[in-house]
Amino acid sequence: MDSEKDFIEKSELVVSGSSKWEAPSNIALVKYWGKFGAQYPQNPSLSFTLSQCVTQTSIAYKPKENQLSEFSFDFTFEGEPTPSFHPKIETFLERIAPYVPFVKNHHLAIESSNSFPHSSGIASSASGMSALALGIMSIEKAGNPSMSEAYFLKKASFLARLGSGSAARSIQGPMVSWGVSDVIEGSSDLYGTPLSSALHPVFQDYQDTILLIDKGQKKVSSTLGHNLMKNHPYSATRFEQARTNVKLLKPILASGDLDAFVSLVESEALTLHALMMASEPYFILMHPNTLQVINKVWAYRKETQSALCFTLDAGANVHLLYPKSEKDVVLKFIKDELASYCQKNQFIEDQIGNGAKKL
């Protein structure tokens, strides 16, 4: 079992260079909702790594000229200076500085862009923070070229977690757990762990079509939602349910039992939103069109015996999961029946992916 001390970089390295990383979003099948301490999860979660919903982030780094400021960085998003992101980046740098003290010695020129709408419930913080963490690990690697890939990826996940909990699951793929679980070897609260057990062939190219019900900023941030679990009347039961569901999902993923997969994944999605509705204060992130889509999916499945199912993140958008063998018919159903519930009829075709890559 690693500890935080294992990730402390002691050398005060000063280097110049640049790196560019592409990191994917992920969609949790078993949800993480509720955290404690320094971004530790109250329960284990298990996610699909996505393929097309990605953040690309480049970092140019050089020795800092102004030693008076603690951190020195520029940030552009989609080619535009974005001061509104600065507080989040500064908080992230403050959190990771004990483990990568060299961030204080360098000026960082950070440029980032998404392949999908920011803050719309497609876990942009997961892909964004994991891409940023990988870039910072590239600085450490420049000063320590002999670093193993395993340590590089593990520490990148560890750092990403300090920016956004779910970012811990966006470094690798195709299935990643985060949070200690009795049934997942190497699982940890400190970083994400790729599932080492066999994945049934049906899941190896599983599809995720994301219906963009609402592309706007969420009314309630995930951070606030997580904090409301601290005094939630159902928190203890929920955390135990999630631990049980991780145990149940692991053999489902190995056996390819699609009926059991559909049942567990949809239950998890609805539980997440039920927890929001039972919080104090309570809130609802689903929209009327989210519910329309869910009912249409249930009717379609009953009529066709399809394995199509839905899941939701902390937002209004709907992730439709289904085997690649059903892709043509499901996409026709989406275009004919569901696209009209999306903002400007928009949806994103995605599928399971293998994690981040250096560009």
Phi, psi and omega in degrees: 000123177285160171234168179305326183299333181292345185254009179278123175269118188270334184284145178267066187288148177226115184221167173234149178160196179204160175210159176221129181234148171245122180236139184272162165282176174217160176236119182287134173271313167258123192275146169260123179211103185119129181221167178216162176055218183275070178062044173263144181276142176286341178213156176290152176227163181218130187227156165278133168277134180272172186245316187262333180277096189228159168245132173253126182227127174250144175232121169259127185234143179207160179304140185285138178272315182270107183276356183285320180280144182291315180235144179230117179204155168245151179219127171237141178237125182055036175083000181243139172301134186229081182300334182296339179276344188303315180301321180294319179293319179298317177300318179298314180297322178298319182291323185270346185305323178299336183261337179223068187300342180296344179298338178281343182268353189236149166269131182248121173258106188252127176236130186222149175209151180249152172268007185210166184293134179289146174055042180239018179086021173247032174051051178293332178292329179294310181289321182295312182288327179290322177295320179293318179297320179296321177297320179291324175294332176294329175294314179298321179295325178298327178271350182217071187300339183276001180303136180286153178297322181300315179292319180304311183290320181295315180290325176300318178295319178301313180292316181302321180303326182286345174266320179203124184308311184292344177296337177303334183265004185256006181276319184236187182195184358275341177236129183227135174256157172216131184107143184296129176222137180299335190257358181244114183298131178079007182294151186205153170282346187275334186199167177280150180233119176298140179291121185272341182286163184297143175252125180303144182309327182298332181270349187288341174228035182299145185261148172223107175258123187258117179274119183274081180294320180212119182265005182278176177294139178295146181289329180232127182287155177299324180301314179296317179300317178299318182296330180289350177283347185297320180244026184287135183297338184249012189299312184298318179295320180296314182298323178290320178301317180296318178300318179295318183293327174297318178297321181287323186288326184303309177291333176297317180293330179281326186269339183078026180284095188288327178298315179293323178299310181302313184298313183291316185294317180291321177300316178299317181297315182288327176299317179306312183285332174295323178297321178296318183289340180258005178286168173231104003286153180274157178203161181231124177258345174289150174253165175308321181291332174300314181292324177300315180297315180302314180294324177295320179296315179299317180294318180297317182294320179296322184284325190247351187060028176293160173265011178300133173218170180243156162219164183227145166264195179281072182183185185271341186290153184245125173267120178259118183253136182195158179292150180299331180298340180260006191304312185298314184288323180292318179297326176295316178300318180297312181295320184281323192244332191248331185302329182294342177274353181269155176295121181055031178061025188266139172213161182244128176271121181221176177202174181298141184229178189252008175109190186286159175215148178278136183259000000 
